[in-house]
């Protein structure tokens, strides 16, 4: 069986003129993925199931090791917003610690948490869409993350009322640094000095999340537009191998219609991740 598409011509929709001024923030200037702290916050919520209690615990017990209550509260707001925004396209927050426990490396955890950032931050999602288009058009050479390139893409962003993106140069510079930090965490950039991106390796758990995310958005036709794979910068020539890996997982089943491969979860999309129970 073959995939339902060869990937040519598949792109993500433009997000220009999609978001209001109120929806767009520059939180990435202050807070990247922060894998360890995000994981702790997810465990706190899974244990207490109450964001008010979680916030009190986070600030009083200084789980993020910040020196002031103000900075601690700022990190809490940024990370908790990502979790509160997440819908059924991603594992629930009570499942997330179990998902992270299945990850083999910190990079795997970062790739999972990256999806929660994308769902919460329109500007990151817009920029990733632009870079995925560059990847599809030009190959890995399109993944150049020089500050000038990032700022040019941001300058082409418009709010839904047609007004232009307008932040101070120092702010956009810090935002670019934040974006590159995220890309290092998920394996697109190699070192702090690296500006040319690469195709990241996908661990088994991030692959399941990326596939489940695509399934939740597109249903049966997800293999023709695997948004989750594209968000993790997987070009179409990688899709056959990724599909084979997913089909080998016992939580997914493969079927064929007219010789075309279809993949769907056996049960609930993220049924393989139990609600987490434990102490923090």
C-alpha positions in Angstrom: 0.0 0.0 0.0 1.1 3.6 -0.6 0.5 6.9 1.1 -2.5 8.9 -0.1 -0.2 11.6 -1.4 3.4 12.0 -2.4 3.5 15.2 -0.5 4.1 17.5 -3.4 2.1 20.7 -3.2 1.2 20.0 0.4 1.6 23.2 2.5 0.1 24.7 5.6 -2.4 27.5 5.2 -1.3 31.1 5.5 -2.0 32.6 8.9 -1.4 36.2 7.8 -4.3 38.5 8.7 -5.8 35.7 10.9 -5.2 36.9 14.4 -6.2 40.0 16.3 -3.8 42.3 18.1 -5.1 41.0 21.5 -4.2 37.4 20.6 -0.6 38.1 19.6 2.0 38.3 22.4 5.8 38.3 22.7 5.8 35.9 25.6 8.5 33.9 23.8 11.0 36.7 24.7 10.7 35.6 28.4 9.9 31.9 28.3 10.9 29.1 25.9 9.9 25.5 26.3 11.5 25.2 29.8 11.1 21.4 29.6 11.8 20.5 33.2 9.6 23.2 34.6 6.8 22.5 32.2 6.9 18.9 33.1 6.7 19.8 36.8 3.7 22.0 36.2 1.9 19.3 34.3 2.5 16.9 37.2 1.3 19.5 39.7 -2.0 19.8 37.7 -2.4 16.1 37.2 -2.0 15.7 41.0 -4.3 18.5 42.2 -6.6 19.0 39.2 -7.2 22.6 40.2 -5.3 25.5 38.6 -5.9 27.8 41.6 -4.2 25.3 43.9 -1.4 24.6 41.4 -0.7 28.4 41.1 -0.4 28.7 44.9 1.9 25.7 45.1 4.0 26.9 42.2 4.6 30.3 43.7 4.8 29.4 47.4 7.2 26.5 46.9 9.1 28.1 44.1 9.1 25.1 41.8 10.8 27.2 39.1 13.6 28.3 41.4 13.0 32.0 40.5 14.3 34.6 42.9 11.1 36.7 43.1 7.4 36.0 43.3 6.9 38.2 40.3 9.2 36.3 38.0 7.9 33.0 39.3 4.3 34.1 38.5 5.4 35.2 35.0 6.7 31.8 34.2 3.6 30.1 35.7 1.3 32.3 33.5 3.3 31.5 30.4 3.5 27.8 30.9 0.0 27.3 32.3 -1.5 29.3 29.4 -0.1 26.7 27.0 -1.7 23.9 28.9 -5.0 25.6 29.4 -5.3 26.4 25.7 -4.8 22.8 24.6 -7.8 21.1 23.2 -8.6 17.5 22.3 -6.0 17.6 19.5 -3.4 16.9 22.1 -3.1 14.7 25.2 -5.0 16.2 28.2 -2.9 17.7 30.9 -3.7 14.8 33.3 -2.3 12.5 30.6 0.7 14.6 29.8 3.0 13.4 32.6 2.4 9.8 31.4 3.2 10.9 27.9 6.5 12.5 29.1 7.3 9.4 31.1 7.3 7.4 27.8 9.8 9.8 26.2 13.3 8.4 25.9 15.2 11.8 25.9 14.8 15.4 26.9 14.6 16.2 23.2 11.6 13.9 22.9 9.9 15.7 25.8 10.6 19.0 24.1 9.0 17.9 20.8 5.8 17.0 22.7 5.7 20.2 24.7 6.3 22.2 21.5 2.8 21.3 20.3 1.3 23.0 23.4 3.4 26.2 22.6 2.1 26.1 19.0 -1.5 25.9 20.1 -1.1 28.8 22.5 1.1 31.2 20.6 -0.2 32.5 17.2 3.1 34.3 16.3 5.1 31.1 16.7 2.5 29.2 14.7 2.6 31.8 11.9 6.4 31.6 11.8 6.5 27.8 11.8 3.9 27.8 8.9 6.2 30.1 6.9 9.3 27.9 7.6 7.4 24.8 6.7 6.5 26.4 3.3 10.2 27.2 2.8 11.1 23.6 3.6 8.5 22.2 1.2 9.7 24.6 -1.6 13.4 24.7 -1.1 14.3 21.7 1.1 16.4 21.9 4.2 18.2 24.9 2.7 15.0 26.9 3.5 15.5 26.4 7.2 17.8 29.4 7.7 17.1 31.0 11.1 19.2 34.1 10.8 17.8 37.0 12.7 17.4 39.0 9.5 15.3 36.2 8.0 13.1 35.9 11.1 12.6 39.7 11.2 11.6 39.7 7.5 9.0 37.1 8.1 7.6 39.0 11.1 7.5 42.2 9.0 5.2 40.4 6.6 2.7 39.5 9.4 -0.5 41.4 9.5 -3.3 41.4 12.1 -6.8 40.6 11.0 -7.7 44.3 10.7 -4.8 44.7 8.2 -2.5 46.6 10.5 1.2 45.6 10.4 3.3 43.9 13.0 5.1 46.6 15.0 7.5 45.9 17.8 10.8 47.5 18.8 13.9 46.0 17.2 15.2 44.9 20.6 12.0 43.0 21.3 12.0 41.2 17.9 15.7 40.3 18.5 14.8 38.7 21.8 11.9 37.0 20.2 14.2 35.5 17.5 16.5 34.3 20.2 13.5 32.6 21.9 12.5 30.9 18.7 16.0 29.6 18.1 16.0 28.3 21.7 12.8 26.3 21.0 14.3 25.0 17.7 17.4 23.8 19.6 15.3 22.0 22.1 13.4 20.1 19.4 16.5 19.3 17.4 16.1 21.6 14.4 19.2 23.7 15.4 22.3 21.9 16.7 24.1 24.5 18.9 23.7 28.0 20.1 25.8 29.2 17.2 24.0 27.2 14.6 21.6 29.2 12.3 21.0 26.6 9.5 18.3 24.1 10.5 18.2 20.4 10.0 15.5 17.7 9.9 15.1 16.6 13.5 14.9 12.9 14.5 11.5 12.0 15.9 11.3 9.8 18.9 8.5 7.2 19.2 6.4 9.2 21.6 6.6 12.6 19.8 5.7 10.7 16.6 2.6 9.3 18.2 1.6 12.7 19.4 2.3 14.4 16.1 0.3 11.7 14.3 -2.6 11.9 16.8 -2.6 15.6 16.4 -2.9 15.3 12.6 -5.6 12.7 13.0 -7.7 14.8 15.3 -7.5 17.8 12.9 -8.0 16.0 9.6 -9.6 12.6 10.4 -9.3 9.8 7.8 -7.5 12.1 5.3 -4.7 13.0 7.7 -2.0 11.2 5.8 -2.6 13.6 2.8 -1.8 16.5 5.1 0.0 15.4 8.2 0.1 18.7 10.0 1.8 17.3 13.1 4.7 15.9 11.0 5.1 19.2 9.1 5.2 21.1 12.4 8.2 19.0 13.3 9.8 19.8 10.0 9.4 16.4 8.3 9.5 16.8 4.5 7.4 14.5 2.3 10.3 12.2 1.5 10.3 11.1 5.2 6.6 10.3 5.3 6.7 6.7 4.1 9.1 5.8 6.8 7.1 7.7 9.4 3.9 6.0 8.3 5.6 2.6 8.6 6.7 3.4 12.2 3.1 4.4 13.1 1.6 1.3 11.5 3.9 -0.8 13.6 2.6 0.7 16.8 -0.1 -1.4 18.5 -2.1 1.7 19.3 -2.6 2.3 15.6 -4.1 0.2 12.8 -3.5 0.2 9.1 -6.0 -0.4 6.4 -6.0 0.0 2.6 -8.6 1.4 0.2 -7.7 0.9 -3.5 -4.1 0.3 -2.5 -3.8 3.5 -0.5 -2.6 3.3 3.1 -4.8 4.6 5.8 -3.9 4.8 9.5 -6.2 5.4 12.4 -6.0 5.0 16.2 -7.3 1.6 17.5 -9.2 3.3 20.3 -9.1 6.9 21.7 -6.3 8.8 20.0 -4.3 9.1 23.2 -5.8 6.1 25.0 -2.2 4.8 25.3 -1.5 7.5 27.9 -3.1 6.8 31.3 -4.1 9.8 33.5 -1.1 10.3 35.8 -1.3 9.7 39.5 1.7 10.4 41.7 3.4 12.8 44.1 5.3 15.9 43.0 
